[in-house]
């Protein structure tokens, strides 16, 4: 999985606990994995790595990542 914004680039690999953030190796609490065809990633790590705001809408079940 790869996620980018104007100042950061994050790369994760399925089954690996280490991630690359701007070419620096950082360890996540849990490795990403695939469940029922979907990639599951630790969202708090993504939030912090991209320096974004994370919000959850319980009515729709959707997550929203927004620039701070």
C-alpha positions in Angstrom: 0.0 0.0 0.0 1.3 3.5 -0.8 -0.1 6.7 0.4 1.2 10.2 -0.3 0.5 13.8 0.4 2.4 17.0 -0.4 5.1 16.3 2.2 5.1 12.6 3.0 5.2 9.2 1.3 4.2 6.1 3.2 4.8 2.5 2.0 3.4 -0.6 3.7 3.8 -4.3 2.7 1.3 -7.0 3.6 2.6 -9.1 6.5 5.5 -6.8 7.4 5.5 -4.7 10.5 8.1 -2.2 9.2 6.9 0.7 7.0 8.8 3.3 5.0 7.9 7.0 5.8 9.9 9.3 3.6 12.4 6.5 3.1 12.8 6.0 6.9 12.0 2.6 8.4 9.3 2.8 11.2 7.8 -0.1 13.0 4.0 -0.4 13.3 2.1 -2.0 16.2 0.7 -4.6 13.7 1.5 -5.7 10.2 -1.1 -4.9 7.4 -3.0 -8.0 6.2 -5.7 -8.9 3.7 -9.2 -10.0 5.0 -12.0 -10.9 2.5 -10.2 -9.1 -0.3 -9.6 -5.9 1.6 -6.3 -4.6 2.8 -6.4 -3.8 6.6 -3.9 -1.3 7.9 -3.3 0.3 11.3 -5.1 3.6 10.8 -3.4 5.4 13.7 -0.1 4.8 12.1 -1.4 6.1 8.8 -2.9 9.1 10.5 0.4 9.9 12.3 2.6 9.1 9.3 0.7 11.4 7.0 0.0 14.0 9.7 -3.8 14.1 8.9 -7.0 14.3 10.9 -9.0 11.0 11.2 -12.7 11.1 11.8 -15.4 8.3 11.8 -19.0 8.6 10.9 -20.9 5.9 12.8 -24.1 6.4 10.8 -22.3 5.6 7.5 -19.4 3.5 8.8 -17.0 5.7 6.8 -13.6 7.0 7.8 -12.4 10.4 6.6 -8.7 11.4 6.4 -8.2 15.2 6.1 -5.2 17.4 6.0 -4.7 19.4 9.2 
